């Protein structure tokens, strides 16, 4: 149930919010299988480890300073970003140049930050989820949701960008219509 909601949220966040900023991670992921595997893998790492850190933040954060949650989440994702870059440089130096672009694109993606806030919101509604295992599994679900969303886009990416689609509708506009239809279909499964 929550996986469907996360899928819809990830689609909306990646296509609407990040496209407005000029970068759409899910389009990068859908462009090729290699990009899909790299981007989805790194985003899954960020959402899973970030969710564990979000649990600690939510556990330690006093209600009087709950408005600072965004700042703390951003600091954690930034530290994770630096740590992941350092780990890849140290232990996989020959793949560093290739892997770092996935880390750069994925780190401050709205899917990662949105996942942390979604998990926090779900935990505040369902007290049984307010534990480390609940947060980590929700972070992993969000990463899997991103993979599913990217796979759905990959299936249609080439056809929606082909010369058979009118030039004014090709690319992003066609993808938004396609995602709207897919989102309605997935939402109807609830």
Residue frames as qw, qx, qy, qz and C-alpha x, y, z in Angstrom:
[[0.000, 0.887, 0.462, 0.000, 0.00, 0.00, 0.00],
 [0.250, -0.867, 0.103, 0.419, 2.69, 2.48, 1.00],
 [0.518, -0.147, 0.574, 0.616, 4.86, 1.33, -1.90],
 [0.296, 0.642, 0.585, 0.397, 2.21, 2.56, -4.34],
 [0.133, -0.969, -0.184, 0.099, 1.98, 5.89, -2.52],
 [0.474, -0.620, 0.341, 0.524, 5.77, 6.20, -2.54],
 [0.510, 0.203, 0.618, 0.563, 5.87, 5.39, -6.25],
 [0.158, 0.840, 0.444, 0.267, 3.36, 8.11, -7.05],
 [0.311, -0.919, 0.011, 0.242, 5.15, 10.59, -4.77],
 [0.562, -0.369, 0.456, 0.583, 8.51, 9.80, -6.35],
 [0.431, 0.466, 0.577, 0.514, 7.13, 10.22, -9.85],
 [0.001, -0.943, -0.300, -0.142, 5.58, 13.55, -8.98],
 [0.448, -0.813, 0.144, 0.343, 8.60, 14.80, -7.06],
 [0.572, -0.223, 0.510, 0.602, 11.14, 13.83, -9.67],
 [0.376, 0.470, 0.588, 0.540, 9.20, 14.99, -12.69],
 [0.031, -0.911, -0.325, -0.251, 7.64, 18.17, -11.43],
 [0.433, -0.881, 0.056, 0.180, 9.92, 19.52, -8.71],
 [0.605, -0.411, 0.411, 0.544, 13.32, 18.56, -10.03],
 [0.499, 0.485, 0.488, 0.526, 12.48, 19.36, -13.65],
 [0.027, -0.976, -0.191, -0.105, 11.65, 22.87, -12.53],
 [0.460, -0.780, 0.301, 0.300, 15.23, 23.06, -11.24],
 [0.423, 0.732, -0.459, -0.274, 16.56, 21.84, -14.58],
 [0.128, 0.362, -0.923, 0.022, 17.59, 18.34, -13.54],
 [0.852, -0.110, 0.032, -0.510, 15.40, 15.30, -13.63],
 [0.270, -0.448, 0.850, -0.057, 17.08, 12.29, -12.11],
 [0.707, 0.191, 0.649, -0.204, 14.40, 9.89, -13.18],
 [0.666, 0.719, -0.055, -0.191, 14.84, 10.96, -16.82],
 [0.103, 0.704, -0.703, -0.017, 18.57, 10.34, -16.50],
 [0.482, -0.190, 0.836, -0.180, 17.84, 6.93, -15.04],
 [0.741, 0.427, 0.451, -0.254, 15.35, 6.09, -17.76],
 [0.360, 0.779, -0.358, -0.367, 17.74, 7.06, -20.54],
 [0.588, 0.397, -0.702, -0.057, 19.69, 3.79, -20.48],
 [0.882, -0.324, -0.341, -0.033, 19.95, 0.58, -18.50],
 [0.622, 0.119, -0.385, 0.671, 23.40, 1.52, -17.28],
 [0.081, -0.386, 0.175, -0.902, 22.12, 4.85, -15.94],
 [0.719, -0.423, -0.251, -0.491, 19.09, 3.11, -14.46],
 [0.853, -0.202, -0.416, 0.240, 21.18, 0.63, -12.48],
 [0.459, 0.161, -0.323, 0.812, 23.67, 3.24, -11.28],
 [0.213, -0.391, 0.054, -0.894, 21.17, 5.93, -10.33],
 [0.764, -0.403, -0.285, -0.416, 18.63, 3.58, -8.78],
 [0.797, -0.119, -0.470, 0.361, 21.32, 1.81, -6.79],
 [0.304, 0.170, -0.323, 0.880, 22.77, 5.03, -5.39],
 [0.411, -0.408, -0.053, -0.814, 19.35, 6.48, -4.59],
 [0.833, -0.340, -0.409, -0.154, 18.45, 3.26, -2.78],
 [0.632, -0.030, -0.452, 0.629, 21.65, 3.57, -0.72],
 [0.020, 0.272, -0.169, 0.947, 20.84, 7.19, 0.11],
 [0.598, -0.411, -0.196, -0.660, 17.22, 6.49, 1.05],
 [0.842, -0.265, -0.467, 0.048, 18.10, 3.45, 3.17],
 [0.568, -0.062, -0.395, 0.719, 21.04, 4.89, 5.09],
 [0.074, -0.324, 0.020, -0.943, 19.38, 8.31, 5.21],
 [0.658, -0.470, -0.361, -0.464, 16.29, 6.71, 6.76],
 [0.754, -0.277, -0.467, 0.369, 18.42, 5.17, 9.51],
 [0.316, 0.063, -0.221, 0.921, 19.93, 8.60, 10.22],
 [0.331, -0.421, -0.220, -0.815, 16.46, 10.18, 10.10],
 [0.723, -0.463, -0.510, -0.061, 15.36, 7.76, 12.81],
 [0.588, -0.217, -0.373, 0.684, 18.16, 8.96, 15.06],
 [0.044, 0.216, 0.026, 0.975, 17.35, 12.59, 14.31],
 [0.516, -0.461, -0.376, -0.616, 13.64, 12.06, 15.00],
 [0.735, -0.385, -0.524, 0.194, 14.46, 10.19, 18.19],
 [0.521, -0.221, -0.276, 0.777, 16.77, 12.89, 19.53],
 [0.043, 0.347, 0.199, 0.916, 15.01, 15.99, 18.19],
 [0.024, 0.358, 0.641, -0.679, 12.98, 17.83, 20.79],
 [0.223, 0.701, 0.664, 0.135, 9.47, 18.94, 19.72],
 [0.081, -0.883, -0.122, 0.446, 10.41, 22.57, 20.37],
 [0.052, -0.636, 0.507, 0.580, 13.01, 22.47, 17.57],
 [0.666, 0.273, 0.691, 0.065, 11.14, 20.18, 15.17],
 [0.454, 0.866, 0.070, -0.200, 11.20, 22.96, 12.58],
 [0.050, -0.764, 0.599, 0.234, 14.94, 22.34, 12.21],
 [0.837, 0.037, 0.546, -0.005, 14.31, 18.81, 10.91],
 [0.698, 0.711, 0.055, 0.069, 15.01, 19.89, 7.31],
 [0.066, 0.869, -0.477, 0.110, 18.37, 21.34, 8.33],
 [0.553, -0.438, 0.703, -0.084, 19.38, 18.17, 10.16],
 [0.851, 0.313, 0.422, -0.009, 18.22, 15.93, 7.30],
 [0.530, 0.833, -0.140, 0.075, 20.20, 18.06, 4.84],
 [0.174, -0.764, 0.613, -0.100, 23.32, 17.84, 7.01],
 [0.739, -0.161, 0.652, -0.060, 22.96, 14.05, 7.22],
 [0.800, 0.540, 0.257, 0.052, 22.49, 13.67, 3.47],
 [0.280, 0.899, -0.326, 0.088, 25.47, 15.99, 2.90],
 [0.399, -0.596, 0.692, -0.080, 27.64, 13.91, 5.24],
 [0.819, 0.128, 0.559, -0.030, 26.47, 10.73, 3.54],
 [0.622, 0.783, -0.004, 0.002, 27.29, 12.30, 0.16],
 [0.066, 0.826, -0.551, 0.094, 30.85, 13.09, 1.23],
 [0.595, -0.359, 0.709, -0.118, 31.27, 9.68, 2.90],
 [0.846, 0.350, 0.401, -0.042, 30.04, 7.82, -0.17],
 [0.507, 0.832, -0.216, 0.057, 32.32, 9.80, -2.48],
 [0.167, -0.723, 0.657, -0.133, 35.27, 9.13, -0.16],
 [0.746, -0.130, 0.643, -0.118, 34.44, 5.40, 0.09],
 [0.813, 0.549, 0.194, 0.009, 34.14, 5.02, -3.68],
 [0.303, 0.865, -0.386, 0.103, 37.40, 6.93, -4.18],
 [0.352, -0.603, 0.696, -0.167, 39.18, 4.81, -1.57],
 [0.625, -0.088, 0.769, -0.101, 37.82, 1.34, -2.38],
 [0.660, 0.490, 0.551, 0.144, 36.76, 1.57, -6.03],
 [0.156, -0.663, 0.202, 0.703, 39.17, 4.14, -7.41],
 [0.203, -0.059, 0.723, 0.658, 39.12, 2.81, -10.96],
 [0.006, 0.583, 0.753, 0.306, 35.33, 3.29, -11.15],
 [0.174, -0.520, -0.378, 0.746, 35.33, 6.61, -9.32],
 [0.062, 0.195, -0.298, -0.932, 34.87, 8.80, -12.39],
 [0.312, -0.243, -0.750, -0.529, 31.91, 6.76, -13.56],
 [0.381, -0.501, -0.758, 0.168, 30.25, 6.30, -10.16],
 [0.184, -0.302, -0.320, 0.879, 30.62, 9.84, -8.90],
 [0.221, -0.109, -0.348, -0.904, 28.15, 11.21, -11.45],
 [0.511, -0.427, -0.701, -0.255, 25.47, 8.90, -10.02],
 [0.436, -0.425, -0.540, 0.581, 26.35, 10.06, -6.53],
 [0.065, -0.109, 0.006, 0.992, 26.21, 13.73, -7.58],
 [0.356, -0.227, -0.510, -0.750, 22.85, 13.33, -9.31],
 [0.580, -0.391, -0.705, -0.117, 21.33, 11.25, -6.52],
 [0.361, -0.084, -0.592, 0.716, 22.51, 12.89, -3.32],
 [0.115, 0.281, 0.356, -0.884, 20.26, 15.91, -3.05],
 [0.226, -0.230, -0.729, -0.604, 17.52, 14.55, -5.26],
 [0.493, -0.258, 0.156, -0.816, 14.05, 15.34, -4.00],
 [0.829, -0.116, -0.499, -0.224, 13.34, 11.59, -3.90],
 [0.558, 0.036, -0.644, 0.522, 15.88, 11.20, -1.10],
 [0.041, -0.103, 0.397, -0.911, 14.78, 14.18, 0.98],
 [0.625, -0.159, -0.195, -0.739, 11.11, 13.49, 0.28],
 [0.735, -0.093, -0.671, -0.006, 11.58, 9.93, 1.47],
 [0.318, 0.014, -0.638, 0.701, 12.90, 11.10, 4.82],
 [0.311, -0.051, 0.212, -0.925, 9.92, 13.38, 5.34],
 [0.720, -0.086, -0.447, -0.523, 7.47, 10.71, 4.14],
 [0.617, -0.068, -0.740, 0.257, 8.93, 8.21, 6.60],
 [0.075, 0.017, -0.510, 0.856, 8.72, 10.76, 9.40],
 [0.511, -0.070, -0.067, -0.854, 5.10, 11.48, 8.53],
 [0.754, -0.082, -0.594, -0.268, 4.22, 7.78, 8.40],
 [0.478, -0.025, -0.723, 0.499, 5.95, 7.17, 11.73],
 [0.140, -0.052, 0.367, -0.918, 4.02, 10.00, 13.38],
 [0.679, -0.062, -0.204, -0.702, 0.73, 8.45, 12.16],
 [0.932, -0.088, -0.335, -0.104, 1.68, 4.86, 12.99],
 [0.400, -0.779, 0.441, -0.197, 3.55, 4.51, 16.28],
 [0.931, -0.131, 0.333, 0.080, 4.53, 0.90, 15.54],
 [0.743, 0.575, 0.019, 0.342, 6.74, 2.13, 12.71],
 [0.050, -0.921, 0.290, -0.255, 8.75, 4.42, 14.97],
 [0.791, -0.446, 0.372, 0.194, 11.74, 2.11, 15.26],
 [0.130, -0.610, 0.597, 0.505, 14.98, 1.70, 13.38],
 [0.366, 0.095, 0.887, 0.266, 13.76, -1.32, 11.43],
 [0.342, 0.743, 0.554, -0.152, 10.61, 0.51, 10.30],
 [0.095, 0.878, -0.163, -0.440, 12.59, 3.50, 9.09],
 [0.210, -0.443, 0.754, 0.438, 15.20, 1.41, 7.26],
 [0.392, 0.297, 0.854, 0.168, 12.61, -0.82, 5.59],
 [0.303, 0.851, 0.352, -0.246, 10.64, 2.27, 4.50],
 [0.019, -0.780, 0.408, 0.475, 13.85, 3.76, 3.06],
 [0.295, -0.155, 0.875, 0.352, 14.51, 0.54, 1.17],
 [0.392, 0.591, 0.702, -0.063, 10.90, 0.51, -0.08],
 [0.207, 0.889, 0.032, -0.407, 11.35, 4.05, -1.39],
 [0.124, -0.556, 0.676, 0.467, 14.50, 3.02, -3.24],
 [0.332, 0.176, 0.905, 0.200, 12.65, 0.07, -4.76],
 [0.320, 0.775, 0.471, -0.274, 9.80, 2.43, -5.64],
 [0.091, 0.791, -0.318, -0.516, 12.28, 4.62, -7.50],
 [0.229, -0.233, 0.866, 0.378, 13.57, 1.57, -9.38],
 [0.355, 0.482, 0.801, -0.005, 10.02, 0.61, -10.38],
 [0.242, 0.864, 0.184, -0.401, 9.24, 4.17, -11.47],
 [0.015, -0.657, 0.557, 0.507, 12.42, 4.30, -13.56],
 [0.310, 0.025, 0.915, 0.256, 11.59, 0.93, -15.13],
 [0.364, 0.694, 0.594, -0.181, 8.14, 2.17, -16.08],
 [0.175, 0.875, -0.120, -0.434, 9.72, 5.22, -17.70],
 [0.228, -0.438, 0.756, 0.429, 12.39, 3.17, -19.42],
 [0.468, 0.326, 0.818, 0.079, 9.69, 1.11, -21.10],
 [0.355, 0.826, 0.438, -0.003, 8.29, 4.20, -22.82],
 [0.286, -0.717, 0.165, 0.614, 11.30, 6.51, -23.00],
 [0.288, -0.152, 0.645, 0.691, 12.41, 5.75, -26.55],
 [0.161, 0.548, 0.758, 0.316, 8.90, 5.67, -27.98],
 [0.079, -0.901, -0.368, 0.216, 7.93, 9.00, -26.40],
 [0.204, -0.745, 0.278, 0.571, 11.11, 10.61, -27.75],
 [0.548, 0.141, 0.679, 0.468, 10.87, 9.13, -31.25],
 [0.015, 0.117, -0.348, -0.930, 10.22, 11.05, -34.44],
 [0.174, -0.434, -0.818, -0.334, 6.67, 9.59, -34.54],
 [0.231, -0.723, -0.509, 0.407, 5.70, 11.95, -31.70],
 [0.249, 0.889, 0.175, 0.343, 5.06, 15.56, -32.82],
 [0.522, 0.321, -0.313, 0.725, 8.09, 17.74, -32.09],
 [0.220, -0.552, 0.163, -0.787, 6.19, 20.14, -29.82],
 [0.825, -0.406, 0.009, -0.392, 4.95, 17.24, -27.71],
 [0.840, 0.202, -0.444, 0.236, 8.11, 15.10, -27.74],
 [0.366, 0.311, -0.574, 0.664, 10.12, 14.58, -24.56],
 [0.013, -0.021, -0.645, 0.763, 8.98, 16.12, -21.30],
 [0.543, 0.040, 0.056, -0.837, 5.35, 16.96, -22.25],
 [0.755, 0.059, -0.560, -0.336, 4.72, 13.46, -23.60],
 [0.427, 0.072, -0.806, 0.403, 6.38, 11.96, -20.52],
 [0.218, -0.032, 0.479, -0.850, 4.13, 13.98, -18.19],
 [0.719, 0.045, -0.168, -0.673, 0.99, 12.77, -19.97],
 [0.698, 0.118, -0.706, -0.025, 2.30, 9.20, -19.91],
 [0.242, 0.072, -0.751, 0.610, 3.10, 9.44, -16.20],
 [0.441, -0.052, 0.237, -0.864, -0.28, 10.96, -15.46],
 [0.805, 0.037, -0.369, -0.463, -2.00, 7.99, -17.08],
 [0.619, 0.105, -0.738, 0.250, 0.30, 5.49, -15.34],
 [0.005, -0.138, 0.594, -0.792, -0.19, 7.26, -11.99],
 [0.640, -0.061, 0.054, -0.764, -3.96, 7.10, -12.35],
 [0.815, 0.069, -0.538, -0.203, -3.74, 3.40, -13.19],
 [0.456, 0.112, -0.734, 0.491, -1.49, 2.68, -10.20],
 [0.218, -0.143, 0.410, -0.874, -3.62, 4.85, -7.91],
 [0.736, -0.080, -0.218, -0.635, -6.74, 2.92, -8.91],
 [0.673, 0.057, -0.731, 0.095, -5.11, -0.23, -7.52],
 [0.051, -0.277, 0.603, -0.747, -5.36, 1.18, -3.98]]
